[in-house]
Amino acid sequence: MKFQISMHINPAVLDALTDEERAAIGDGHGRFMRELKESGELIFTQALADPSQAAVVSVRDGRPVVTDGPFLEAKEYLGGFYLVDCESKERAIELAARIPDAAIEGLGIEVRQVMFADGQLEA
């Protein structure tokens, strides 16, 4: 079963962390990625640029309209994600709980099963 484990970021929470706390998060992600690679559960992971770098595209009257991002006005934003292949939702939740961000109040981790990928419905 494939799951996307999304990391939701609140910049105010990150800004309040010490340099040591931010370094610990980075080190924790490094360990987490190595462990997932070793277990064979990591498909891939991506970190996303700050939403201020985003563009929102919509089509109106047949023409693309591009505005500066982010899409939603919110204090939190999607900071990145892991795509994993594991045996169950319970295992995906177990993995999500090991992400360093999960231990920081004000940051969130979301687990969602992939239902469609590469032209195929997931089982």
C-alpha positions as CSV (number, residue, x, y, z in Angstrom):
1,M,0.0,0.0,0.0
2,K,1.3,3.5,-0.9
3,F,0.9,6.4,1.4
4,Q,1.8,10.1,1.2
5,I,3.1,11.4,4.5
6,S,2.9,15.2,4.3
7,M,4.6,17.7,6.5
8,H,2.7,20.8,7.2
9,I,4.8,23.8,8.3
10,N,4.0,26.9,10.3
11,P,6.8,29.4,9.7
12,A,6.2,31.1,13.0
13,V,6.8,27.8,14.8
14,L,10.0,27.2,12.8
15,D,11.2,30.8,13.4
16,A,10.9,30.3,17.1
17,L,13.2,27.3,17.1
18,T,16.9,27.5,18.1
19,D,19.6,26.8,15.5
20,E,20.2,23.6,17.4
21,E,16.6,22.5,17.2
22,R,16.5,23.2,13.5
23,A,19.7,21.2,13.0
24,A,18.2,18.3,15.0
25,I,15.2,18.3,12.7
26,G,17.5,18.1,9.6
27,D,19.5,15.3,11.2
28,G,16.3,13.5,12.2
29,H,15.1,13.6,8.6
30,G,18.5,12.3,7.4
31,R,18.2,9.3,9.8
32,F,14.6,8.7,8.8
33,M,15.4,8.7,5.1
34,R,18.3,6.3,5.6
35,E,16.1,3.9,7.7
36,L,13.3,4.0,5.1
37,K,15.7,3.3,2.3
38,E,17.2,0.3,4.2
39,S,13.7,-1.1,4.9
40,G,12.7,-0.7,1.3
41,E,9.7,1.4,2.2
42,L,10.8,4.8,0.7
43,I,9.6,5.4,-2.8
44,F,10.8,9.1,-2.8
45,T,10.7,12.3,-0.8
46,Q,10.6,15.9,-1.8
47,A,10.9,19.2,0.1
48,L,9.1,22.1,-1.4
49,A,10.1,25.8,-1.7
50,D,8.5,28.4,0.4
51,P,5.0,29.3,-0.8
52,S,6.1,32.8,-1.6
53,Q,7.8,31.2,-4.6
54,A,4.6,29.5,-5.8
55,A,2.4,30.4,-8.8
56,V,-1.3,29.7,-8.9
57,V,-2.6,28.9,-12.4
58,S,-6.3,28.9,-13.4
59,V,-7.9,29.1,-16.8
60,R,-10.5,31.8,-17.4
61,D,-12.2,32.4,-20.7
62,G,-9.7,29.9,-22.3
63,R,-6.7,31.8,-21.1
64,P,-4.3,30.9,-18.3
65,V,-4.3,33.4,-15.4
66,V,-1.2,33.2,-13.1
67,T,-1.1,34.8,-9.7
68,D,1.6,34.7,-7.0
69,G,1.1,31.8,-4.5
70,P,0.2,30.4,-2.3
71,F,-3.2,29.0,-3.3
72,L,-4.7,29.4,0.2
73,E,-4.2,32.2,2.7
74,A,-3.2,30.3,5.7
75,K,-0.4,30.3,8.3
76,E,0.5,26.7,7.5
77,Y,1.7,25.3,4.2
78,L,2.9,22.0,2.7
79,G,6.6,21.9,3.3
80,G,7.3,18.5,1.8
81,F,6.3,14.9,1.7
82,Y,7.5,11.3,1.8
83,L,5.9,8.7,-0.5
84,V,6.2,5.3,1.1
85,D,5.1,1.8,0.3
86,C,4.3,-0.2,3.4
87,E,2.0,-3.0,4.6
88,S,-0.8,-1.0,6.2
89,K,-2.1,2.4,7.3
90,E,-1.0,1.5,10.8
91,R,2.6,1.1,9.6
92,A,2.4,4.5,7.7
93,I,1.2,6.1,10.9
94,E,4.1,4.5,12.8
95,L,6.5,5.9,10.2
96,A,4.9,9.4,10.4
97,A,5.3,9.5,14.1
98,R,9.1,9.0,13.6
99,I,9.4,12.2,11.6
100,P,11.0,14.9,13.8
101,D,8.4,17.5,12.9
102,A,5.7,15.3,14.6
103,A,7.3,16.1,18.0
104,I,7.0,19.9,17.6
105,E,3.8,21.5,18.7
106,G,2.4,23.6,15.9
107,L,3.7,21.4,13.1
108,G,1.6,18.7,11.5
109,I,2.1,15.4,9.8
110,E,-0.7,14.0,7.6
111,V,-1.0,10.4,6.3
112,R,-3.1,9.7,3.2
113,Q,-3.3,6.6,1.2
114,V,-2.6,6.9,-2.5
115,M,-5.6,5.8,-4.5
116,F,-4.4,6.4,-8.1
117,A,-0.9,6.4,-9.4
118,D,0.7,5.8,-12.8
119,G,-2.6,5.3,-14.5
120,Q,-3.6,2.5,-12.1
121,L,-6.0,2.4,-9.2
122,E,-4.2,1.3,-6.0
123,A,-5.5,-1.7,-4.2
